[in-house]
């Protein structure tokens, strides 16, 4: 099938490349000429393991192309995916749908023949209805269907998630047999993996995405609050997480205590769900609390570092390992590291950071810190070393070497990747999350 992906950001690029790898003919379209130029030269604007090789192989095969020409791309498509950004709107927290609506208008002006238009972006309930209204208003004679098909990709594991999904949710307007057949054909290559296609109404599909992210965000926030309680009562949150995670009704995923969630999805999607629920006079109070607790937690982790360093960090050097919101990505959006650094700076500390992939993006959102070339350069003459993101290269640090370069051997492990005994035996003071005070 001929597929156009409007938006060559994280979701659009990964999805488009994977569809091409399935054998479809895919055009990834973006208005950002510099991004398209880079992609045409083989330079990938985001870091995602394996994506560069997949782009190269599918471009070489002729199944994947990049363009800024919407007119030609849309006119030649069987399916058009809208994968543009839906950031939180300034002032009220609602999802900003201006890019989605603009794409709908441009699509409408260039439709030829029956076309399925798919919202891949994360959008509030009712967005598909509005997209359909815009297209019909702009081009009354157009033959089309609007479908919801939310993405469930984890940054750092997106290709695997796309090719071996837990489920594929497709929301239709009524019982639209033509749209159902087209979407079934789009995902037919996954049948060998027996990935379940879940067909629902369009509004249900839109809500599934928000409900799923909100539930996972609540699960993270729950274990973080249990971690705080563990510190007070002398319990171990990792054992608590294992003890409850072995219950099949709960499951072990997203039960890792830490500095709070961040990234491109959970923060904006929980907030958008809260605002939508308020608009419909059906508040989601658990989600409201989750948002508030997570926001407060990030600054609390900064205060935890200050306490571990003796309560006064003015003029002292604090080294931060890990700046992205999670490993295997260069994404800094709503990263806990941003607030941890700000809290330390507010207390007068001098901060130096290191991240394997995120430092260029970090420079755009964190002011006033220095950057190191590796963990040991960051730790040089530092009064404390803080692990904020659990990159694999931080899991086997040479503590003998660190002890020789640090001014004060203090490790604050906000991801619990070490055991206290293995750190303390090297002469370090050690602080972690949820493993008693």
Secondary structure, 3 states (H helix, E strand, C coil): CEEEEECCCHHHHHHHHHHHHHCCEEEEECCCHHHHHHHHCCCCCCCCCCHHHHHHHHHHHCCEEEECCHHHHHHCCCEEEECCCCCECCCCCCECCHHHHHHHHHHHCCCCCCEEEEECCCCCCCHHHHHHHHHHHHCCCCCEEEEECCCCCCCCCHHHHHHCCCEEEEEECCCCHHHHHHHHHHCHHHHHHCCEEEEEEHHHHHHHHHHHHHHHHHHHHHHHHHHHHHHHHCCCHHHHHHHHHCCCCCCCCCCCCCCCCCCCCHHHHHHHHHHHHHHCCCCCHHHHHHHHHHHHHHHHHHHHHHHHCCCCCCCCEEEEECCCCCCCCCCCCCCHHHHHHHHHHHCCCEEEEECCCCHHHHHHHCCCCEECCCHHHHHCCCCEEEECCCCHHHCCCCHHHHHHHCCCCEEEECCCCCCHHHHHCCCCEEECCCCCC
